Amino acid sequence: MHSHPGYIPTRRKAGDPLLYSTSAVPTDTHTVDLSMFPALYQAQEPACVAHAITQYVMWLHYKKTGEIKLLSPRFLYALTIKAMGTDPTQGSSLAVALKTAQTYGICEDVFLHNDTSIPVNDYVDLTKITQDAYNNGLNYRINKYHFLATLDEMSLKQAMNMYGLLLYGINISDSWWKNSAGFNSWLAKDLFPIRPPKGMTDPSLSHHLILGYGYDQTPFDYFRNSFGSTWGQNGNGWFGTNDVGYIYEAAVIEDLQDAPTPAPVIQKANDIVNTIQQVQTVENQTVDPVVKANLATVIAQLWQSFLVLFK
């Protein structure tokens, strides 16, 4: 049983880009094939936001290159929590996570294994992220993202038609966390659709982010969860279109950065960081205030040069 929310729907910033619905009539059916990707498993970590975004980015990369890459939600979650400066046991904001993925990307799992069995403070330990992981993550940066301005069924379908996938923030009950058939009536009896809870005052209610990948005229909305392949049907579920009122917010990722960061740029960035560390060492050792001020100016200029590399 999980008590953490995993998702904080109130942290969207006023400046985040909004996607407004159009007059276009969506098709009756839209589905994206995600069968080539494993159903990610957040286990005990309150990292549904990072897992859903990571699955989205894996699909965008596949769509763009034809390559299947396993990326690390742990990388994104650790950096998102750093940006938020909050308790990692309480989950993260979709807005901050998207901005983090836009800034740092998401590294491949081989550079930071997504071990969701460890304590959350170890899971977000930034000392475990190597420079190679940071460099690799820059190859998987998102470019543009948009929050939906309205959350009616028409707008949700239009967004999926245009962008393929959709990040949903919804209400769930504790029954969602249990992937053992004996503890879950809908799973034990293979009953669908999987619905968000009807009782909005349910004390076990929490927030959760899932990845929508389609809908049909039934009408149902289909999604990929982050509770592993034993949950639902190989990690997937669906809910009725009448349940869209339980969606807190939704967002799409337009695309990834046009090209991986060139190796010479990464090398130059590494050189700048190494130089900064050397100057900081001298700065910490000197007691002359004039020298300290001059060194601080040099460090500031070096950081500016570093940021310019990734604009």
DRENKOL-180059 format. One record per residue (C-alpha): residue number from 1; z, x, y. Coordinates in Angstrom, 1 decimal, always signed. Example, Ala and Ser with C-alpha at 12.3 -4.5 7.8 and 13.67 -1.06 7.14 Angstrom:
BEGIN
@i->1; w->+7.8; u->+12.3; v->-4.5
@i->2; w->+7.1; u->+13.7; v->-1.1
***
This chain:
BEGIN
@i->1; w->+0.0; u->+0.0; v->+0.0
@i->2; w->-1.0; u->+1.4; v->+3.4
@i->3; w->+0.9; u->+0.7; v->+6.6
@i->4; w->-1.4; u->+2.6; v->+9.0
@i->5; w->-4.0; u->+0.8; v->+11.0
@i->6; w->-6.6; u->+3.5; v->+10.6
@i->7; w->-8.5; u->+2.2; v->+13.6
@i->8; w->-7.6; u->+1.6; v->+17.2
@i->9; w->-9.9; u->-1.0; v->+18.7
@i->10; w->-8.4; u->-0.9; v->+22.2
@i->11; w->-9.3; u->+2.7; v->+23.2
@i->12; w->-13.0; u->+2.1; v->+24.1
@i->13; w->-13.5; u->+3.6; v->+27.6
@i->14; w->-15.1; u->+1.7; v->+30.4
@i->15; w->-17.8; u->+4.3; v->+30.7
@i->16; w->-19.0; u->+4.1; v->+27.1
@i->17; w->-22.6; u->+2.8; v->+27.0
@i->18; w->-23.1; u->-0.9; v->+26.1
@i->19; w->-26.0; u->-2.5; v->+24.2
@i->20; w->-26.9; u->-6.0; v->+25.4
@i->21; w->-28.5; u->-8.6; v->+23.2
@i->22; w->-32.2; u->-9.4; v->+23.8
@i->23; w->-34.2; u->-12.6; v->+23.3
@i->24; w->-35.8; u->-11.1; v->+20.2
@i->25; w->-35.3; u->-13.3; v->+17.1
@i->26; w->-34.0; u->-11.1; v->+14.2
@i->27; w->-35.7; u->-11.3; v->+10.8
@i->28; w->-34.1; u->-13.2; v->+7.9
@i->29; w->-33.4; u->-10.1; v->+5.9
@i->30; w->-32.6; u->-6.5; v->+6.7
@i->31; w->-31.2; u->-3.9; v->+4.3
@i->32; w->-30.9; u->-0.1; v->+4.3
@i->33; w->-30.7; u->+1.7; v->+1.0
@i->34; w->-27.5; u->+3.9; v->+0.9
@i->35; w->-27.5; u->+4.3; v->-2.9
@i->36; w->-28.4; u->+8.0; v->-2.6
@i->37; w->-25.1; u->+8.7; v->-0.9
@i->38; w->-21.7; u->+8.7; v->-2.5
@i->39; w->-19.2; u->+6.1; v->-1.4
@i->40; w->-16.8; u->+8.2; v->+0.6
@i->41; w->-13.1; u->+7.9; v->-0.2
@i->42; w->-10.4; u->+8.1; v->+2.6
@i->43; w->-7.6; u->+7.7; v->+0.0
@i->44; w->-4.3; u->+8.1; v->+1.9
@i->45; w->-5.8; u->+9.2; v->+5.2
@i->46; w->-6.1; u->+6.7; v->+8.1
@i->47; w->-9.6; u->+8.1; v->+8.7
@i->48; w->-11.8; u->+5.0; v->+8.3
@i->49; w->-13.5; u->+5.7; v->+11.6
@i->50; w->-14.4; u->+9.3; v->+10.7
@i->51; w->-15.6; u->+8.2; v->+7.2
@i->52; w->-17.8; u->+5.4; v->+8.5
@i->53; w->-19.4; u->+7.6; v->+11.3
@i->54; w->-19.9; u->+10.4; v->+8.8
@i->55; w->-21.8; u->+8.1; v->+6.4
@i->56; w->-23.9; u->+6.9; v->+9.3
@i->57; w->-24.8; u->+10.5; v->+10.3
@i->58; w->-25.6; u->+11.4; v->+6.7
@i->59; w->-28.1; u->+8.6; v->+6.7
@i->60; w->-29.6; u->+9.6; v->+10.1
@i->61; w->-30.1; u->+13.1; v->+8.9
@i->62; w->-31.7; u->+11.9; v->+5.6
@i->63; w->-34.0; u->+9.6; v->+7.6
@i->64; w->-35.0; u->+12.4; v->+9.9
@i->65; w->-35.4; u->+15.3; v->+7.4
@i->66; w->-35.4; u->+13.8; v->+3.8
@i->67; w->-32.4; u->+16.0; v->+3.0
@i->68; w->-29.2; u->+14.6; v->+1.5
@i->69; w->-26.2; u->+16.5; v->+2.9
@i->70; w->-22.6; u->+15.7; v->+2.2
@i->71; w->-20.7; u->+16.0; v->+5.5
@i->72; w->-17.0; u->+16.3; v->+6.1
@i->73; w->-15.1; u->+13.3; v->+7.7
@i->74; w->-12.1; u->+15.6; v->+7.8
@i->75; w->-13.8; u->+17.8; v->+10.4
@i->76; w->-14.5; u->+14.8; v->+12.6
@i->77; w->-11.1; u->+13.2; v->+12.2
@i->78; w->-9.2; u->+16.5; v->+13.0
@i->79; w->-11.2; u->+17.0; v->+16.2
@i->80; w->-10.9; u->+13.3; v->+17.2
@i->81; w->-7.1; u->+13.4; v->+16.9
@i->82; w->-7.1; u->+16.6; v->+18.9
@i->83; w->-9.1; u->+14.9; v->+21.7
@i->84; w->-6.8; u->+11.8; v->+21.6
@i->85; w->-3.6; u->+13.8; v->+21.4
@i->86; w->-1.9; u->+11.1; v->+19.4
@i->87; w->-0.1; u->+10.7; v->+16.1
@i->88; w->-2.6; u->+11.3; v->+13.3
@i->89; w->-0.9; u->+8.8; v->+11.0
@i->90; w->-1.9; u->+6.0; v->+13.4
@i->91; w->-5.7; u->+6.3; v->+13.1
@i->92; w->-8.3; u->+7.0; v->+15.7
@i->93; w->-10.4; u->+5.3; v->+18.3
@i->94; w->-14.1; u->+4.6; v->+17.6
@i->95; w->-15.0; u->+5.6; v->+21.2
@i->96; w->-13.3; u->+9.0; v->+21.0
@i->97; w->-14.7; u->+9.7; v->+17.6
@i->98; w->-18.3; u->+9.0; v->+18.7
@i->99; w->-17.8; u->+11.2; v->+21.8
@i->100; w->-16.4; u->+13.9; v->+19.5
@i->101; w->-19.4; u->+13.6; v->+17.1
@i->102; w->-21.6; u->+13.9; v->+20.1
@i->103; w->-19.9; u->+17.1; v->+21.3
@i->104; w->-19.1; u->+18.9; v->+18.1
@i->105; w->-21.1; u->+17.1; v->+15.4
@i->106; w->-19.8; u->+17.0; v->+11.8
@i->107; w->-19.9; u->+20.0; v->+9.5
@i->108; w->-21.0; u->+20.0; v->+5.9
@i->109; w->-18.3; u->+19.5; v->+3.3
@i->110; w->-18.7; u->+23.0; v->+1.9
@i->111; w->-17.3; u->+24.4; v->+5.2
@i->112; w->-14.3; u->+22.0; v->+5.2
@i->113; w->-13.7; u->+20.1; v->+2.0
@i->114; w->-12.7; u->+16.5; v->+2.6
@i->115; w->-9.5; u->+16.6; v->+0.6
@i->116; w->-7.9; u->+13.2; v->+1.3
@i->117; w->-5.0; u->+13.7; v->-1.1
@i->118; w->-3.1; u->+16.1; v->+1.2
@i->119; w->-0.6; u->+15.1; v->+3.9
@i->120; w->-2.2; u->+13.9; v->+7.1
@i->121; w->-0.8; u->+16.8; v->+9.2
@i->122; w->-2.5; u->+19.2; v->+6.8
@i->123; w->-5.6; u->+17.1; v->+6.8
@i->124; w->-6.0; u->+17.5; v->+10.6
@i->125; w->-4.9; u->+21.2; v->+10.7
@i->126; w->-7.3; u->+22.8; v->+13.1
@i->127; w->-6.6; u->+26.3; v->+11.8
@i->128; w->-8.4; u->+25.3; v->+8.6
@i->129; w->-11.7; u->+24.9; v->+10.6
@i->130; w->-13.5; u->+28.2; v->+10.6
@i->131; w->-16.0; u->+29.4; v->+13.2
@i->132; w->-18.7; u->+28.8; v->+10.6
@i->133; w->-17.6; u->+25.2; v->+10.3
@i->134; w->-17.9; u->+24.8; v->+14.0
@i->135; w->-21.3; u->+26.4; v->+14.1
@i->136; w->-22.5; u->+24.2; v->+11.2
@i->137; w->-21.2; u->+21.0; v->+12.8
@i->138; w->-23.5; u->+21.6; v->+15.8
@i->139; w->-26.5; u->+21.0; v->+13.5
@i->140; w->-25.3; u->+17.4; v->+12.9
@i->141; w->-24.5; u->+16.1; v->+16.4
@i->142; w->-25.2; u->+12.6; v->+17.4
@i->143; w->-27.4; u->+12.1; v->+20.4
@i->144; w->-26.8; u->+8.6; v->+21.9
@i->145; w->-24.6; u->+5.8; v->+20.8
@i->146; w->-24.0; u->+2.3; v->+22.1
@i->147; w->-21.2; u->-0.4; v->+21.9
@i->148; w->-22.4; u->-3.9; v->+21.5
@i->149; w->-21.6; u->-6.0; v->+24.6
@i->150; w->-21.5; u->-9.2; v->+22.6
@i->151; w->-20.4; u->-9.7; v->+19.0
@i->152; w->-22.2; u->-12.9; v->+17.9
@i->153; w->-24.3; u->-13.0; v->+14.8
@i->154; w->-27.6; u->-12.8; v->+16.7
@i->155; w->-26.5; u->-9.6; v->+18.5
@i->156; w->-25.2; u->-8.0; v->+15.3
@i->157; w->-28.5; u->-8.7; v->+13.5
@i->158; w->-30.6; u->-7.5; v->+16.5
@i->159; w->-28.6; u->-4.2; v->+16.5
@i->160; w->-29.2; u->-3.6; v->+12.8
@i->161; w->-32.9; u->-4.4; v->+13.1
@i->162; w->-33.2; u->-1.9; v->+15.9
@i->163; w->-31.0; u->+0.9; v->+14.6
@i->164; w->-30.6; u->+0.3; v->+10.8
@i->165; w->-26.9; u->+0.6; v->+10.5
@i->166; w->-23.9; u->-0.9; v->+12.4
@i->167; w->-20.3; u->+0.2; v->+12.7
@i->168; w->-18.0; u->-2.8; v->+12.4
@i->169; w->-14.3; u->-2.9; v->+13.4
@i->170; w->-12.6; u->-5.7; v->+11.5
@i->171; w->-9.3; u->-7.2; v->+10.5
@i->172; w->-8.2; u->-6.6; v->+6.9
@i->173; w->-5.2; u->-7.4; v->+4.8
@i->174; w->-3.3; u->-5.1; v->+2.5
@i->175; w->-5.3; u->-6.5; v->-0.5
@i->176; w->-8.2; u->-4.4; v->+0.7
@i->177; w->-6.3; u->-1.2; v->+0.0
@i->178; w->-5.8; u->-1.9; v->-3.7
@i->179; w->-8.7; u->-0.9; v->-5.8
@i->180; w->-7.1; u->-1.8; v->-9.1
@i->181; w->-8.4; u->-5.0; v->-10.6
@i->182; w->-4.9; u->-6.2; v->-11.7
@i->183; w->-3.7; u->-6.3; v->-8.1
@i->184; w->-6.6; u->-7.9; v->-6.4
@i->185; w->-7.8; u->-11.4; v->-7.3
@i->186; w->-11.3; u->-11.1; v->-5.8
@i->187; w->-11.9; u->-7.8; v->-7.6
@i->188; w->-10.2; u->-8.9; v->-10.9
@i->189; w->-12.5; u->-12.0; v->-11.1
@i->190; w->-15.4; u->-10.3; v->-9.4
@i->191; w->-15.3; u->-12.9; v->-6.7
@i->192; w->-17.4; u->-12.5; v->-3.6
@i->193; w->-17.9; u->-12.6; v->-0.7
@i->194; w->-15.2; u->-10.1; v->+0.3
@i->195; w->-13.8; u->-11.7; v->+3.4
@i->196; w->-11.7; u->-10.5; v->+6.3
@i->197; w->-8.4; u->-12.4; v->+6.1
@i->198; w->-8.2; u->-15.9; v->+7.6
@i->199; w->-4.6; u->-15.7; v->+8.8
@i->200; w->-4.7; u->-13.7; v->+12.0
@i->201; w->-0.9; u->-13.8; v->+12.1
@i->202; w->-0.6; u->-12.1; v->+8.7
@i->203; w->+2.0; u->-9.3; v->+9.1
@i->204; w->+0.1; u->-7.2; v->+6.7
@i->205; w->-3.0; u->-7.3; v->+8.9
@i->206; w->-4.5; u->-4.0; v->+10.0
@i->207; w->-7.7; u->-2.8; v->+11.6
@i->208; w->-10.4; u->-1.1; v->+9.7
@i->209; w->-13.9; u->+0.3; v->+10.4
@i->210; w->-16.8; u->-0.3; v->+7.9
@i->211; w->-20.5; u->+0.5; v->+8.0
@i->212; w->-22.8; u->-2.5; v->+8.0
@i->213; w->-26.2; u->-1.8; v->+6.3
@i->214; w->-27.8; u->-5.2; v->+6.1
@i->215; w->-27.9; u->-9.0; v->+6.0
@i->216; w->-29.9; u->-11.8; v->+4.4
@i->217; w->-30.5; u->-15.5; v->+4.8
@i->218; w->-27.7; u->-16.4; v->+2.4
@i->219; w->-26.2; u->-15.7; v->+5.0
@i->220; w->-24.1; u->-12.6; v->+4.3
@i->221; w->-23.5; u->-9.3; v->+6.0
@i->222; w->-23.4; u->-6.2; v->+3.7
@i->223; w->-21.4; u->-3.2; v->+4.3
@i->224; w->-20.3; u->+0.2; v->+2.8
@i->225; w->-16.6; u->+0.8; v->+2.7
@i->226; w->-14.7; u->+4.1; v->+2.5
@i->227; w->-12.4; u->+3.3; v->-0.4
@i->228; w->-14.5; u->+5.1; v->-3.0
@i->229; w->-17.0; u->+3.9; v->-5.6
@i->230; w->-14.4; u->+1.9; v->-7.6
@i->231; w->-13.9; u->-0.5; v->-4.7
@i->232; w->-16.0; u->-3.7; v->-4.5
@i->233; w->-19.4; u->-3.1; v->-6.0
@i->234; w->-19.8; u->+0.7; v->-6.1
@i->235; w->-18.1; u->+0.9; v->-2.8
@i->236; w->-20.0; u->-1.9; v->-1.2
@i->237; w->-19.0; u->-5.5; v->-0.2
@i->238; w->-20.2; u->-8.4; v->+2.0
@i->239; w->-18.7; u->-11.1; v->+4.1
@i->240; w->-20.1; u->-14.4; v->+5.4
@i->241; w->-21.7; u->-14.6; v->+8.8
@i->242; w->-19.1; u->-17.2; v->+9.7
@i->243; w->-16.5; u->-14.4; v->+9.6
@i->244; w->-18.0; u->-12.4; v->+12.5
@i->245; w->-15.1; u->-13.7; v->+14.7
@i->246; w->-12.9; u->-11.2; v->+12.9
@i->247; w->-15.0; u->-8.3; v->+14.2
@i->248; w->-13.1; u->-6.4; v->+17.0
@i->249; w->-16.0; u->-4.3; v->+18.2
@i->250; w->-19.3; u->-2.8; v->+16.9
@i->251; w->-21.4; u->+0.2; v->+17.8
@i->252; w->-24.7; u->+1.8; v->+16.8
@i->253; w->-25.8; u->+5.5; v->+16.8
@i->254; w->-29.3; u->+5.8; v->+18.2
@i->255; w->-30.2; u->+9.2; v->+16.7
@i->256; w->-29.2; u->+12.8; v->+16.1
@i->257; w->-29.8; u->+15.7; v->+18.4
@i->258; w->-33.5; u->+16.6; v->+18.2
@i->259; w->-33.1; u->+20.0; v->+16.5
@i->260; w->-30.4; u->+22.1; v->+14.9
@i->261; w->-28.8; u->+24.6; v->+17.2
@i->262; w->-30.9; u->+27.8; v->+16.9
@i->263; w->-29.1; u->+30.8; v->+15.3
@i->264; w->-29.5; u->+33.0; v->+18.4
@i->265; w->-27.7; u->+30.4; v->+20.4
@i->266; w->-24.8; u->+30.3; v->+17.9
@i->267; w->-24.7; u->+34.1; v->+17.9
@i->268; w->-24.5; u->+34.1; v->+21.7
@i->269; w->-21.8; u->+31.5; v->+21.6
@i->270; w->-19.8; u->+33.6; v->+19.1
@i->271; w->-20.3; u->+36.7; v->+21.4
@i->272; w->-18.9; u->+34.8; v->+24.4
@i->273; w->-15.9; u->+33.5; v->+22.4
@i->274; w->-15.2; u->+37.0; v->+21.2
@i->275; w->-15.4; u->+38.4; v->+24.7
@i->276; w->-13.1; u->+35.7; v->+26.0
@i->277; w->-10.5; u->+36.6; v->+23.4
@i->278; w->-10.7; u->+40.3; v->+24.4
@i->279; w->-10.3; u->+39.5; v->+28.1
@i->280; w->-7.4; u->+37.1; v->+27.3
@i->281; w->-5.7; u->+39.9; v->+25.4
@i->282; w->-5.9; u->+42.2; v->+28.5
@i->283; w->-4.8; u->+39.4; v->+30.8
@i->284; w->-1.7; u->+38.7; v->+28.7
@i->285; w->-0.7; u->+42.4; v->+28.8
@i->286; w->-1.1; u->+43.1; v->+32.5
@i->287; w->+1.6; u->+42.4; v->+35.0
@i->288; w->-0.5; u->+43.0; v->+38.2
@i->289; w->-1.1; u->+39.5; v->+39.7
@i->290; w->-4.4; u->+40.6; v->+41.3
@i->291; w->-5.8; u->+41.9; v->+38.0
@i->292; w->-4.6; u->+38.7; v->+36.3
@i->293; w->-6.3; u->+36.5; v->+38.9
@i->294; w->-9.6; u->+38.5; v->+38.5
@i->295; w->-9.4; u->+38.3; v->+34.7
@i->296; w->-8.8; u->+34.5; v->+34.9
@i->297; w->-11.9; u->+34.2; v->+37.0
@i->298; w->-13.9; u->+36.2; v->+34.4
@i->299; w->-12.6; u->+33.9; v->+31.6
@i->300; w->-13.6; u->+30.8; v->+33.6
@i->301; w->-17.1; u->+32.1; v->+34.1
@i->302; w->-17.4; u->+33.0; v->+30.4
@i->303; w->-16.4; u->+29.4; v->+29.4
@i->304; w->-18.9; u->+28.0; v->+31.8
@i->305; w->-21.6; u->+30.2; v->+30.1
@i->306; w->-20.4; u->+28.9; v->+26.8
@i->307; w->-20.7; u->+25.2; v->+27.9
@i->308; w->-24.2; u->+25.7; v->+29.3
@i->309; w->-25.4; u->+26.8; v->+25.9
@i->310; w->-24.8; u->+23.3; v->+24.5
@i->311; w->-26.0; u->+21.1; v->+27.4
***
